């Protein structure tokens, strides 16, 4: 009887482990690292302190079902713009082509709840953005933005952003070397 209970317990542990999500896909760039539930490409430089990751990874920028944009604002840049709203508007316009957004889901990044924003764009193809401006410990701000095509289920994009928010960590690396 005890052997049967132990075997059943071991079977349950194996089944529960198998039902958990598969290992995440590790990504890093500049001062941060994170994991995603689906694979993305290596970072592709799109600005002095900005990169894009594309899913699926075999696609190029503009062709992916989802694209993740990370852009870093220096302390001086943050101070020069003065307010978070001004910084967010400037970075969203510059790196995402977004000029109007609505409040979205707040997410926990690096131990802080960070407000989210959503927007819809039509160029190059109809898509939805969700983005967040994440304060880093040294005073810099990190724009974390996910673009999904309209045919990508909202839940798929939500799972990606949830994973990034949960696993984002500062690496101690300095300014990215996008040269």
C-alpha positions as CSV (number, residue, x, y, z in Angstrom):
1,X,0.0,0.0,0.0
2,X,2.8,2.5,0.9
3,X,4.6,1.6,-2.2
4,X,1.5,2.3,-4.3
5,X,1.1,5.7,-2.6
6,X,4.8,6.5,-3.2
7,X,4.4,5.5,-6.9
8,X,1.3,7.6,-7.3
9,X,3.0,10.6,-5.7
10,X,6.0,10.2,-7.9
11,X,3.7,9.9,-11.0
12,X,1.9,13.1,-9.9
13,X,5.1,15.0,-9.5
14,X,6.2,13.9,-13.0
15,X,2.9,14.9,-14.5
16,X,2.8,18.3,-12.8
17,X,6.4,19.0,-14.0
18,X,5.4,18.0,-17.5
19,X,2.4,20.3,-17.4
20,X,4.5,23.4,-16.5
21,X,5.6,25.7,-19.3
22,X,8.5,24.8,-21.3
23,X,11.9,26.4,-20.6
24,X,11.9,30.1,-21.6
25,X,14.1,31.6,-24.3
26,X,16.8,33.7,-22.8
27,X,17.5,37.2,-24.4
28,X,19.8,40.0,-23.4
29,X,20.8,43.4,-24.5
30,X,22.8,46.2,-22.9
31,X,21.8,46.6,-19.3
32,X,19.0,44.0,-19.2
33,X,18.3,40.3,-19.7
34,X,14.9,38.5,-19.8
35,X,13.1,35.4,-21.0
36,X,10.3,34.8,-23.4
37,X,8.0,31.8,-23.9
38,X,8.6,31.8,-27.7
39,X,11.8,32.3,-29.5
40,X,12.8,35.7,-30.8
41,X,15.7,36.7,-33.1
42,X,19.0,38.1,-31.8
43,X,18.7,41.9,-31.2
44,X,18.8,44.0,-34.4
45,X,20.1,47.6,-33.9
46,X,17.6,50.2,-34.9
47,X,19.1,53.3,-33.2
48,X,21.9,54.5,-31.0
49,X,20.4,52.8,-27.9
50,X,17.6,50.8,-29.4
51,X,17.1,47.3,-30.8
52,X,14.3,45.0,-32.1
53,X,13.8,41.3,-31.6
54,X,11.6,39.5,-34.1
55,X,9.3,36.4,-33.7
56,X,9.5,34.0,-35.4
57,X,13.3,34.5,-35.3
58,X,13.8,33.5,-39.0
59,X,11.8,36.6,-40.0
60,X,13.3,40.0,-40.5
61,X,12.2,43.4,-39.1
62,X,8.8,44.2,-40.4
63,X,8.0,40.6,-41.3
64,X,7.5,39.1,-37.9
65,X,4.2,38.2,-36.2
66,X,5.5,40.0,-33.1
67,X,8.4,42.4,-32.7
68,X,9.9,43.5,-29.4
69,X,11.5,46.9,-29.2
70,X,13.9,48.0,-26.4
71,X,15.2,51.6,-26.2
72,X,17.3,53.1,-23.5
73,X,17.0,56.7,-22.4
74,X,20.1,58.1,-20.6
75,X,19.8,60.0,-17.3
76,X,20.6,63.2,-19.1
77,X,17.8,62.6,-21.7
78,X,15.4,61.8,-18.9
79,X,16.3,65.0,-17.0
80,X,16.2,67.1,-20.2
81,X,12.6,66.1,-21.0
82,X,11.5,66.7,-17.4
83,X,8.5,64.5,-17.1
84,X,7.7,60.8,-17.6
85,X,4.8,61.8,-20.0
86,X,7.2,63.8,-22.2
87,X,9.8,61.1,-22.2
88,X,7.2,58.4,-23.0
89,X,5.6,60.5,-25.8
90,X,9.0,61.2,-27.3
91,X,10.3,57.6,-27.2
92,X,7.0,56.1,-28.5
93,X,7.0,58.6,-31.4
94,X,10.6,58.0,-32.2
95,X,10.9,54.3,-31.9
96,X,7.4,53.0,-32.4
97,X,5.8,55.6,-34.7
98,X,3.0,56.0,-32.1
99,X,1.6,59.5,-31.6
100,X,-1.6,58.6,-29.7
101,X,-2.1,55.9,-27.1
102,X,-4.6,54.8,-24.5
103,X,-3.8,53.5,-21.0
104,X,-3.2,49.8,-20.9
105,X,-2.3,47.1,-18.4
106,X,0.1,47.9,-15.6
107,X,2.8,45.2,-15.1
108,X,5.4,44.6,-12.4
109,X,8.9,45.3,-13.8
110,X,11.9,45.1,-11.5
111,X,9.8,45.1,-8.4
112,X,7.7,48.2,-9.5
113,X,4.3,48.4,-11.0
114,X,4.7,50.2,-14.4
115,X,1.8,51.7,-16.2
116,X,1.2,50.3,-19.7
117,X,0.0,52.0,-22.9
118,X,-1.6,50.6,-26.0
119,X,-1.8,51.9,-29.6
120,X,-2.8,50.7,-33.0
121,X,-0.8,51.3,-36.1
122,X,-1.4,50.6,-39.7
123,X,2.1,50.9,-41.3
124,X,3.6,48.7,-42.5
125,X,0.7,46.3,-41.6
126,X,-2.2,46.7,-39.1
127,X,-0.8,45.9,-35.7
128,X,-1.3,46.6,-31.9
129,X,1.4,47.9,-29.6
130,X,1.7,47.5,-25.8
131,X,4.5,49.4,-24.2
132,X,6.0,50.4,-20.8
133,X,8.6,52.8,-19.6
134,X,10.7,50.9,-17.0
135,X,12.9,52.9,-14.6
136,X,16.3,51.4,-14.1
137,X,18.2,51.6,-10.8
138,X,20.8,54.1,-12.2
139,X,18.2,56.7,-13.4
140,X,18.0,55.5,-17.0
141,X,14.6,54.5,-18.4
142,X,14.0,51.5,-20.6
143,X,11.2,51.4,-23.2
144,X,9.8,47.9,-23.5
145,X,7.4,47.6,-26.4
146,X,5.7,44.6,-28.1
147,X,4.0,44.9,-31.5
148,X,1.7,42.1,-32.6
149,X,0.0,41.8,-35.9
150,X,-3.8,41.8,-35.8
151,X,-4.0,38.1,-36.5
152,X,-1.8,37.2,-33.4
153,X,-4.1,36.4,-30.5
154,X,-4.0,38.9,-27.7
155,X,-3.2,36.1,-25.2
156,X,-0.1,35.1,-27.1
157,X,1.3,38.7,-26.8
158,X,0.1,38.9,-23.2
159,X,2.1,35.7,-22.4
160,X,5.2,37.3,-23.9
161,X,4.9,40.5,-22.0
162,X,4.0,38.7,-18.8
163,X,7.2,36.6,-19.1
164,X,9.4,39.6,-19.9
165,X,7.9,41.5,-16.9
166,X,8.5,38.6,-14.6
167,X,12.0,37.8,-15.7
168,X,13.5,41.2,-16.6
169,X,16.6,41.8,-14.6
170,X,19.4,44.4,-14.8
171,X,22.7,42.8,-15.8
172,X,25.1,45.5,-14.5
173,X,26.2,46.1,-18.1
174,X,26.7,49.7,-19.1
175,X,25.5,51.4,-22.2
176,X,24.7,49.1,-25.1
177,X,27.3,49.0,-27.9
178,X,25.2,49.8,-30.9
179,X,28.0,51.1,-33.0
